[in-house]
Amino acid sequence: MKSIAIKVVSIFLLISFLIALVPQNLIAQPAIVLPAPQGLNIAVVNNLPRMEVAQDGTITLYFSWQYSYSDFDYFELYLGDDPTRFPYGYTIYKNDPNLTGSNGSYTYKVQSLPNGQKIPSGTIFYAKIRSVRVLQEQTGSVVYYSSYSNTIMFLTPIFVECYTNAEDAIDIVWDDVYYSGKRIDYDIYLSKDISFTTPTKYQIDGDRITLLQSQKPGGRVEILPGRKLKYTAAGLSPSSLYYVKVLPRNLPQEVIWRDPQTYTPPNIRVIGEAATYIQAEAQRIADNVVWLRWAKVSIAENDYEIYKGSKDQIPTLIGTVSANEFFAVVSLTDDVFFRIQVDVFDSFGRKVSIRSKDLYVHPYTLPFAPPAAENLTAFPKSQDTISLRFKIPTDKEVVYDFYYKKYSDSNADFSLYVSNYQMKSSDEEKDENNLPTGYYRFDITGLEKNTVYVLKVVVKKRFYDYEQGTYIYKESTPALTISYTLSGDITPPTTPTLLSVVYTTYDSVILSWQPINIAGVQPPTVDRSIFYEVNYAVYQDGMDITNPENLDITGFQKIILSDYQVDQTGKIVFRVSSLLPNTRYVFFVRAVRKIDSSVYYSLPSNVVMATTLIKYKVPLPPTVPVVENLNVVTTTYNSALLSWSYIENVYFEIQVSEDIKNANAWQVVSDSFKPSIKEVDYTTGLCYFTVQNLKPDTLYYFRVRAYIIKDNQKVYSEFSSPVFARTQKVPPPKTPIAFGIKEYGKDYAIFVWEIAETGRKYVIEIADNISFSNSQKYTTDTDATEYKVTGLKPNTRYWARLFAIASDGQLSQSTEIISFVTKKDVSEYTGVFDTVQDTTPPFVTVEDPASGRMIIEITYRYVNESLDSKPVLIDFTKRTSSSIFQFVIKIRYDVLKALVKLNKDCFVTLDGASSQFNFASIDSSDINKLTVSGVSPSSIYTELIFIRASDKYNVKDAISEVYDIRYTASSLTKQIGISYFPMPIKISLINREPWSAAIPYVFDLTSLSWKEPENAVFASDNKSVTFNLQTPQAVVIVRKGFYRDIISSSYATKLYNLFKTIASDDTSDTIGIKNAVSKQELASFLVYFAEKKRLYRFEIIDEYIKKAYKAGLIENTQDNSFLTKEAAVDMIVKFYEIYTGNEISADNVTWTKLSASDKYILSLKKAYKMGWLFDYVTFNPKETATREYVLAFFYYVVSSM
């Protein structure tokens, strides 16, 4: 029994021991299952996702979820930008300060990524969360995880940055967002107010954003480093501040994001801001005054700041003004820029500066003619187009006039194709590798097919003439060339003829052939648009050289000749080199015509054969032969070209002497001359040598002997018989170019020029008369380009010209004569001016729309700063109010005396007219006699008043622009007297109506009636009239006339009625009725009419081209081809519908002209229905539209408005 008990106890102890060895966690316990969090989302405040953006760009996200189970330890939140990868994890304990919770609702704030970096903007993230429970046991921790919550997608705020680009454009940079591996679409909104009430919208398609494709409107979307995109929004208003927001488009609804406009206050990171440049210009109105003017910034409340800088100086503040103009002082040599800037407060409460572009003012020189177009050639391009090619000049600021005329019309004037054309980068010629060739290309279109033309190019440079107060052009010498249009479809050129072999050597063959000439031109003129292809190959048995068309040319080598020389016989001579010796070759030539990227070949010429010579070493002759046939071919002023019979494998010694009688006077010119291939004419057997460094106009003798080298010794022949020749006199030097004035004062002038050839001195001739009698001459150093002449007299007009001078004293042709007036000497006017410095502005302008008066006062300051020959320029058109009709020039009496003393001219610009007079012509003696109690003469003002009235004074065909001219004297408070002009006032219309004439009338105090003044002088074009104003009042009436070439138009009546009905701003004397009209010319014409309700010339205006493109009148802004009649009708019909808002219905309209293009049929039907096609019976849709046709058609259209 006892043993059994012992066994039971032992078994019990064993089991207890084994149980102790089992881990506690393996002992059966209840399983823990954590529920998954629910409703994960971005927290919402005021119905908006809570995504906060700090000023430094820190993004803070607030996540919310539901979790009612309380027995957990922490949450794990995971973020990732890929739905399959969540690299960013956050452990969120219950006591985390960023976690808030109540009744099972939790909110967690995330301010950065786990690695401390900022949360990236413009990124689609995915997020999910789970809960975690950790149990601690004796042997360790046991972790329990819930399932993941729902996965959400959200887009972090898109950051936007904006920058000024131009006066009408800003650059927008924003985050590049991808969704599901693809770039998303965007909507860009621009607005002048932060509320985006009436924004401009741009739609950007993500799949079109590549490095090669473009976005419309506005330009290409650029891909920038750092996951950014850039877009230029164009067509904006100048001088304006814009706000920009970028929104995703076409994202799935489950993607959470927040409109940047909902941030309160607005956030500068998600709403971009930039201003367009202030629209401004700088114009030098005198040699030392620059007039700055700019468009006002509507939201500006502060004064405008004006800065001045240069390449060596940072911009510095030189003044502040509240107006939108400023007069800055510069010197003639200043190369500076000005910048206009104003501070405004934006919607973020920040001070923002809006500024203009840098307005450059360059040193002033007197006008000079630019060089002519260089290397001008012309090429036929199609039936109606010839392409011009000429070298790009160093001065790219020049403009061009292109002319043409038929070669057969030898007595006709050239027709102007386009005037003042500014060549663009798109006009630069590129080679097959798209590299610039250094040449321009320009097409003249609208020509007759199969016709030879003479083309003329004139280079022009614009200058501002301060004495006249207008821009002028200086023209180059015309450059001429000849070419032709094709007869139909482009055909290969004709076949070259008379191919022959001139000479052969052991490694070359010289060929010649007849080039292709331009048909119908005398004397024969080589067609330089034709290139030549020289083909050659080693002769093979079986070649059929009698039939070139049957030759297999795959093995032939080819040489292209584009720049070839024509010899005296009119043939092209060309050497084919690098051939094998003692080898028979076959040759033929083809003509080549290249038009754009297409190449056209002629049939092969006749085939010729030539065998190269055997290459062998010429043995030394047993005796050295004497040189024969020595001759002087030609001489220059410092050289002589010799020739003699060529002897192979010998050297020559050439000697020269000035005294043949003196045996010791011979000098060796060369003692080792061995002619090269270029120096041997194998056809005549002569070789050539040029003797250099001879003296001008000197008699020289020449002799030559040959020698060989044998056993290291020279073995000489006898000398040839001597020959002689006289060198020529030194030719006159080349004329220097670009002669002008860099700076001048009261007693000096600094002249500048460009040298035409080196090694020359220059002579400046200057005189106080244009005949240069009693002139002074000044000689410069060699290769000088600047010279200062001193000792001149103040306030004196001088004429100057420049010569180059040769070493023998010969002068070149003179440059163009230039003229200038030295400045006045201030000491000459002692007593004229006050000793006290006048600090008032040069002009004091007063505008009073209520009374309709505008007053410009000329002050002492203007007079003190203008001691030169420049006139006083007064412009009444520069005003803000359109209700002004009285224009007053106000001059204090003592200031007037100074202006009279200075003999100043005055130019007054009015609406539609300008007045010119001299202050000395004002009779101020009457004012001296005025005695008004308590009124000092220095308080008396003279006033010249121009009043624009509407009374037509019963003049036939008068229109409403009439100016009363009155001259009065007044004190500060009342009118006190009148005076008059004993000398003429010149009234000249700016010619707002090109058919107008100015008719003056004066008020006769005797008869108290208006009459035409005596001795009124009219200009030949009726644009100006000079008359004597001998009473205090006169009027100038505008009466209608017409263009000179209307009378020769086929549509004269229609054009007459058009210009009689609608006013025009064209200043031309003629319309150019037969000239073709291009797309951009008509687009500019129509937009000008739409904006101003007035006509204008057919001139390309870039601003209006852009507006026409936006309105849909033209398809792009690059095409400027000439219009056919159907295309012109189409554009004007579209304009009518846009302008009036009335769409024309073309239902049930039948069109029977079969040759019309499908794209224009609808517009032609509409024009036909409206009765505008006055020439329907003879209407040819494909005929080029001329100016007279377009104007006649336009007359019918505007008559329907």
PEFEN-V66486 format. One record per residue. N is the residue number from 1. RES is the residue in one letter. OMEGA is omega as a letter, one per 30 degrees, with the letter a starting at -180 (* if undefined). Layout:
BEGIN
n = {N;N}
res = {RES;RES}
omega = {OMEGA;OMEGA}
END
This chain:
BEGIN
n = {1;2;3;4;5;6;7;8;9;10;11;12;13;14;15;16;17;18;19;20;21;22;23;24;25;26;27;28;29;30;31;32;33;34;35;36;37;38;39;40;41;42;43;44;45;46;47;48;49;50;51;52;53;54;55;56;57;58;59;60;61;62;63;64;65;66;67;68;69;70;71;72;73;74;75;76;77;78;79;80;81;82;83;84;85;86;87;88;89;90;91;92;93;94;95;96;97;98;99;100;101;102;103;104;105;106;107;108;109;110;111;112;113;114;115;116;117;118;119;120;121;122;123;124;125;126;127;128;129;130;131;132;133;134;135;136;137;138;139;140;141;142;143;144;145;146;147;148;149;150;151;152;153;154;155;156;157;158;159;160;161;162;163;164;165;166;167;168;169;170;171;172;173;174;175;176;177;178;179;180;181;182;183;184;185;186;187;188;189;190;191;192;193;194;195;196;197;198;199;200;201;202;203;204;205;206;207;208;209;210;211;212;213;214;215;216;217;218;219;220;221;222;223;224;225;226;227;228;229;230;231;232;233;234;235;236;237;238;239;240;241;242;243;244;245;246;247;248;249;250;251;252;253;254;255;256;257;258;259;260;261;262;263;264;265;266;267;268;269;270;271;272;273;274;275;276;277;278;279;280;281;282;283;284;285;286;287;288;289;290;291;292;293;294;295;296;297;298;299;300;301;302;303;304;305;306;307;308;309;310;311;312;313;314;315;316;317;318;319;320;321;322;323;324;325;326;327;328;329;330;331;332;333;334;335;336;337;338;339;340;341;342;343;344;345;346;347;348;349;350;351;352;353;354;355;356;357;358;359;360;361;362;363;364;365;366;367;368;369;370;371;372;373;374;375;376;377;378;379;380;381;382;383;384;385;386;387;388;389;390;391;392;393;394;395;396;397;398;399;400;401;402;403;404;405;406;407;408;409;410;411;412;413;414;415;416;417;418;419;420;421;422;423;424;425;426;427;428;429;430;431;432;433;434;435;436;437;438;439;440;441;442;443;444;445;446;447;448;449;450;451;452;453;454;455;456;457;458;459;460;461;462;463;464;465;466;467;468;469;470;471;472;473;474;475;476;477;478;479;480;481;482;483;484;485;486;487;488;489;490;491;492;493;494;495;496;497;498;499;500;501;502;503;504;505;506;507;508;509;510;511;512;513;514;515;516;517;518;519;520;521;522;523;524;525;526;527;528;529;530;531;532;533;534;535;536;537;538;539;540;541;542;543;544;545;546;547;548;549;550;551;552;553;554;555;556;557;558;559;560;561;562;563;564;565;566;567;568;569;570;571;572;573;574;575;576;577;578;579;580;581;582;583;584;585;586;587;588;589;590;591;592;593;594;595;596;597;598;599;600;601;602;603;604;605;606;607;608;609;610;611;612;613;614;615;616;617;618;619;620;621;622;623;624;625;626;627;628;629;630;631;632;633;634;635;636;637;638;639;640;641;642;643;644;645;646;647;648;649;650;651;652;653;654;655;656;657;658;659;660;661;662;663;664;665;666;667;668;669;670;671;672;673;674;675;676;677;678;679;680;681;682;683;684;685;686;687;688;689;690;691;692;693;694;695;696;697;698;699;700;701;702;703;704;705;706;707;708;709;710;711;712;713;714;715;716;717;718;719;720;721;722;723;724;725;726;727;728;729;730;731;732;733;734;735;736;737;738;739;740;741;742;743;744;745;746;747;748;749;750;751;752;753;754;755;756;757;758;759;760;761;762;763;764;765;766;767;768;769;770;771;772;773;774;775;776;777;778;779;780;781;782;783;784;785;786;787;788;789;790;791;792;793;794;795;796;797;798;799;800;801;802;803;804;805;806;807;808;809;810;811;812;813;814;815;816;817;818;819;820;821;822;823;824;825;826;827;828;829;830;831;832;833;834;835;836;837;838;839;840;841;842;843;844;845;846;847;848;849;850;851;852;853;854;855;856;857;858;859;860;861;862;863;864;865;866;867;868;869;870;871;872;873;874;875;876;877;878;879;880;881;882;883;884;885;886;887;888;889;890;891;892;893;894;895;896;897;898;899;900;901;902;903;904;905;906;907;908;909;910;911;912;913;914;915;916;917;918;919;920;921;922;923;924;925;926;927;928;929;930;931;932;933;934;935;936;937;938;939;940;941;942;943;944;945;946;947;948;949;950;951;952;953;954;955;956;957;958;959;960;961;962;963;964;965;966;967;968;969;970;971;972;973;974;975;976;977;978;979;980;981;982;983;984;985;986;987;988;989;990;991;992;993;994;995;996;997;998;999;1000;1001;1002;1003;1004;1005;1006;1007;1008;1009;1010;1011;1012;1013;1014;1015;1016;1017;1018;1019;1020;1021;1022;1023;1024;1025;1026;1027;1028;1029;1030;1031;1032;1033;1034;1035;1036;1037;1038;1039;1040;1041;1042;1043;1044;1045;1046;1047;1048;1049;1050;1051;1052;1053;1054;1055;1056;1057;1058;1059;1060;1061;1062;1063;1064;1065;1066;1067;1068;1069;1070;1071;1072;1073;1074;1075;1076;1077;1078;1079;1080;1081;1082;1083;1084;1085;1086;1087;1088;1089;1090;1091;1092;1093;1094;1095;1096;1097;1098;1099;1100;1101;1102;1103;1104;1105;1106;1107;1108;1109;1110;1111;1112;1113;1114;1115;1116;1117;1118;1119;1120;1121;1122;1123;1124;1125;1126;1127;1128;1129;1130;1131;1132;1133;1134;1135;1136;1137;1138;1139;1140;1141;1142;1143;1144;1145;1146;1147;1148;1149;1150;1151;1152;1153;1154;1155;1156;1157;1158;1159;1160;1161;1162;1163;1164;1165;1166;1167;1168;1169;1170;1171;1172;1173;1174;1175;1176;1177;1178;1179;1180;1181;1182;1183;1184;1185;1186;1187;1188;1189;1190;1191;1192;1193;1194;1195;1196;1197;1198;1199;1200;1201}
res = {M;K;S;I;A;I;K;V;V;S;I;F;L;L;I;S;F;L;I;A;L;V;P;Q;N;L;I;A;Q;P;A;I;V;L;P;A;P;Q;G;L;N;I;A;V;V;N;N;L;P;R;M;E;V;A;Q;D;G;T;I;T;L;Y;F;S;W;Q;Y;S;Y;S;D;F;D;Y;F;E;L;Y;L;G;D;D;P;T;R;F;P;Y;G;Y;T;I;Y;K;N;D;P;N;L;T;G;S;N;G;S;Y;T;Y;K;V;Q;S;L;P;N;G;Q;K;I;P;S;G;T;I;F;Y;A;K;I;R;S;V;R;V;L;Q;E;Q;T;G;S;V;V;Y;Y;S;S;Y;S;N;T;I;M;F;L;T;P;I;F;V;E;C;Y;T;N;A;E;D;A;I;D;I;V;W;D;D;V;Y;Y;S;G;K;R;I;D;Y;D;I;Y;L;S;K;D;I;S;F;T;T;P;T;K;Y;Q;I;D;G;D;R;I;T;L;L;Q;S;Q;K;P;G;G;R;V;E;I;L;P;G;R;K;L;K;Y;T;A;A;G;L;S;P;S;S;L;Y;Y;V;K;V;L;P;R;N;L;P;Q;E;V;I;W;R;D;P;Q;T;Y;T;P;P;N;I;R;V;I;G;E;A;A;T;Y;I;Q;A;E;A;Q;R;I;A;D;N;V;V;W;L;R;W;A;K;V;S;I;A;E;N;D;Y;E;I;Y;K;G;S;K;D;Q;I;P;T;L;I;G;T;V;S;A;N;E;F;F;A;V;V;S;L;T;D;D;V;F;F;R;I;Q;V;D;V;F;D;S;F;G;R;K;V;S;I;R;S;K;D;L;Y;V;H;P;Y;T;L;P;F;A;P;P;A;A;E;N;L;T;A;F;P;K;S;Q;D;T;I;S;L;R;F;K;I;P;T;D;K;E;V;V;Y;D;F;Y;Y;K;K;Y;S;D;S;N;A;D;F;S;L;Y;V;S;N;Y;Q;M;K;S;S;D;E;E;K;D;E;N;N;L;P;T;G;Y;Y;R;F;D;I;T;G;L;E;K;N;T;V;Y;V;L;K;V;V;V;K;K;R;F;Y;D;Y;E;Q;G;T;Y;I;Y;K;E;S;T;P;A;L;T;I;S;Y;T;L;S;G;D;I;T;P;P;T;T;P;T;L;L;S;V;V;Y;T;T;Y;D;S;V;I;L;S;W;Q;P;I;N;I;A;G;V;Q;P;P;T;V;D;R;S;I;F;Y;E;V;N;Y;A;V;Y;Q;D;G;M;D;I;T;N;P;E;N;L;D;I;T;G;F;Q;K;I;I;L;S;D;Y;Q;V;D;Q;T;G;K;I;V;F;R;V;S;S;L;L;P;N;T;R;Y;V;F;F;V;R;A;V;R;K;I;D;S;S;V;Y;Y;S;L;P;S;N;V;V;M;A;T;T;L;I;K;Y;K;V;P;L;P;P;T;V;P;V;V;E;N;L;N;V;V;T;T;T;Y;N;S;A;L;L;S;W;S;Y;I;E;N;V;Y;F;E;I;Q;V;S;E;D;I;K;N;A;N;A;W;Q;V;V;S;D;S;F;K;P;S;I;K;E;V;D;Y;T;T;G;L;C;Y;F;T;V;Q;N;L;K;P;D;T;L;Y;Y;F;R;V;R;A;Y;I;I;K;D;N;Q;K;V;Y;S;E;F;S;S;P;V;F;A;R;T;Q;K;V;P;P;P;K;T;P;I;A;F;G;I;K;E;Y;G;K;D;Y;A;I;F;V;W;E;I;A;E;T;G;R;K;Y;V;I;E;I;A;D;N;I;S;F;S;N;S;Q;K;Y;T;T;D;T;D;A;T;E;Y;K;V;T;G;L;K;P;N;T;R;Y;W;A;R;L;F;A;I;A;S;D;G;Q;L;S;Q;S;T;E;I;I;S;F;V;T;K;K;D;V;S;E;Y;T;G;V;F;D;T;V;Q;D;T;T;P;P;F;V;T;V;E;D;P;A;S;G;R;M;I;I;E;I;T;Y;R;Y;V;N;E;S;L;D;S;K;P;V;L;I;D;F;T;K;R;T;S;S;S;I;F;Q;F;V;I;K;I;R;Y;D;V;L;K;A;L;V;K;L;N;K;D;C;F;V;T;L;D;G;A;S;S;Q;F;N;F;A;S;I;D;S;S;D;I;N;K;L;T;V;S;G;V;S;P;S;S;I;Y;T;E;L;I;F;I;R;A;S;D;K;Y;N;V;K;D;A;I;S;E;V;Y;D;I;R;Y;T;A;S;S;L;T;K;Q;I;G;I;S;Y;F;P;M;P;I;K;I;S;L;I;N;R;E;P;W;S;A;A;I;P;Y;V;F;D;L;T;S;L;S;W;K;E;P;E;N;A;V;F;A;S;D;N;K;S;V;T;F;N;L;Q;T;P;Q;A;V;V;I;V;R;K;G;F;Y;R;D;I;I;S;S;S;Y;A;T;K;L;Y;N;L;F;K;T;I;A;S;D;D;T;S;D;T;I;G;I;K;N;A;V;S;K;Q;E;L;A;S;F;L;V;Y;F;A;E;K;K;R;L;Y;R;F;E;I;I;D;E;Y;I;K;K;A;Y;K;A;G;L;I;E;N;T;Q;D;N;S;F;L;T;K;E;A;A;V;D;M;I;V;K;F;Y;E;I;Y;T;G;N;E;I;S;A;D;N;V;T;W;T;K;L;S;A;S;D;K;Y;I;L;S;L;K;K;A;Y;K;M;G;W;L;F;D;Y;V;T;F;N;P;K;E;T;A;T;R;E;Y;V;L;A;F;F;Y;Y;V;V;S;S;M}
omega = {l;a;l;l;l;a;a;l;a;a;l;l;a;l;l;a;a;l;l;l;a;l;a;a;l;l;a;l;l;a;l;l;a;l;l;l;a;l;l;a;l;a;a;l;a;l;l;l;a;l;a;l;l;a;a;l;l;l;l;a;l;l;l;l;l;l;a;a;a;a;l;a;a;l;l;l;a;l;l;l;l;a;a;a;l;a;a;a;l;l;a;l;a;a;l;a;a;a;l;a;l;l;l;l;a;l;a;a;l;a;a;l;a;a;l;l;l;l;a;l;l;a;l;l;l;a;l;a;l;l;a;l;a;l;l;l;a;a;a;a;l;a;l;a;l;l;l;l;l;l;l;l;l;l;l;a;l;l;a;l;a;a;l;l;a;l;a;a;l;l;a;l;a;a;l;a;l;l;a;l;a;l;a;l;a;l;l;a;l;a;l;l;a;a;l;a;l;a;l;a;l;l;a;l;a;a;l;a;l;l;a;a;a;l;l;f;l;l;a;l;a;l;a;l;l;l;l;l;a;l;l;l;a;l;a;l;l;l;a;l;a;l;a;l;a;a;l;l;l;l;l;a;a;l;a;l;a;l;a;a;a;l;l;f;l;a;a;l;a;l;a;a;l;l;l;l;l;l;a;l;l;a;l;a;l;a;a;a;l;l;l;l;a;l;a;l;a;a;a;l;a;l;l;l;l;l;l;a;l;a;l;a;l;a;l;a;l;l;l;a;l;l;a;l;a;l;a;a;l;l;a;a;a;l;a;l;l;l;l;a;l;l;l;l;a;a;l;a;a;l;a;l;l;a;l;l;l;a;a;l;a;l;a;l;l;a;l;a;l;l;l;l;a;l;a;l;a;a;l;a;l;a;a;a;l;a;l;l;l;a;l;a;l;l;a;a;l;l;a;l;l;a;l;l;l;l;a;a;a;a;a;l;l;l;l;l;l;a;l;a;l;a;a;l;l;l;a;a;l;l;a;l;l;l;a;l;a;a;l;l;l;a;l;a;l;a;l;a;l;a;l;a;l;a;a;l;l;l;a;l;a;l;l;l;a;l;l;a;a;l;l;l;l;a;l;l;a;l;a;l;a;l;a;l;a;a;a;l;a;a;l;l;l;a;l;a;l;l;a;l;a;a;l;l;a;a;a;l;l;a;l;l;a;l;l;a;l;a;l;a;l;f;a;a;a;l;a;l;a;l;l;l;l;a;l;l;l;a;l;l;l;l;l;a;l;l;a;a;a;a;l;a;a;a;a;l;a;l;l;l;l;l;a;a;l;a;a;l;l;a;l;l;a;l;l;a;l;l;l;l;l;a;l;l;l;a;l;a;l;l;a;l;l;l;a;a;a;a;a;a;l;l;l;l;l;a;l;l;l;l;l;a;l;l;l;l;a;a;l;l;l;l;a;a;l;l;a;l;l;a;l;a;a;l;l;a;a;a;l;l;l;l;l;a;a;l;a;l;l;l;a;l;a;a;a;l;l;a;a;a;a;a;a;a;a;l;a;l;l;a;a;a;l;a;l;a;a;a;l;l;a;l;a;a;a;l;a;l;a;l;a;l;l;l;l;l;a;l;a;l;a;l;a;l;a;l;l;l;a;a;l;l;l;l;a;l;l;l;l;l;a;l;a;l;l;l;a;l;a;l;l;a;l;a;l;a;l;l;a;a;l;a;l;l;a;a;a;l;l;a;l;l;l;a;l;l;a;l;a;l;a;l;l;l;a;a;l;l;a;l;l;l;a;a;l;a;a;a;a;l;l;l;l;l;a;l;l;l;a;l;l;a;l;l;a;l;l;l;a;l;a;l;l;a;l;a;l;l;l;l;l;l;a;l;l;l;l;a;l;l;l;a;a;l;a;a;l;a;l;a;l;a;l;l;l;l;l;a;l;l;l;l;l;a;l;l;l;a;a;l;a;a;l;a;l;a;l;a;l;a;l;a;a;a;a;a;l;a;a;l;l;a;a;a;l;l;l;a;a;a;l;a;a;l;l;a;a;l;a;a;l;a;a;l;l;l;l;l;l;l;a;l;a;l;l;l;a;l;a;l;l;a;l;a;l;l;l;a;a;l;l;l;a;a;l;a;l;a;a;l;l;a;l;a;l;l;l;l;a;l;l;a;l;a;l;a;l;a;l;l;a;l;l;l;a;l;l;l;a;a;a;l;l;l;a;l;a;l;a;l;l;a;a;l;a;a;l;l;a;l;l;l;a;l;a;l;l;a;l;l;l;l;a;l;a;l;a;a;a;l;l;a;a;a;a;a;a;l;l;l;l;a;l;l;l;a;l;l;a;a;a;a;a;l;l;a;l;l;a;l;a;a;l;l;l;a;l;l;a;l;a;l;a;a;l;a;a;a;l;a;a;a;a;l;l;a;l;a;l;a;a;l;a;l;a;a;a;l;a;l;a;a;a;a;l;a;l;a;a;l;a;l;l;l;a;a;l;l;a;a;a;a;l;l;l;a;l;a;a;l;a;a;a;l;l;a;l;l;l;a;l;l;l;a;l;a;a;a;l;l;l;a;l;l;a;l;l;l;a;a;a;l;l;l;l;a;l;a;a;a;a;l;a;l;a;l;l;l;a;l;a;l;a;a;a;l;a;a;a;a;a;l;l;l;a;l;l;l;a;a;a;a;a;a;a;a;a;a;l;a;a;a;a;l;l;a;a;a;a;l;l;l;a;l;l;a;a;l;l;a;*}
END
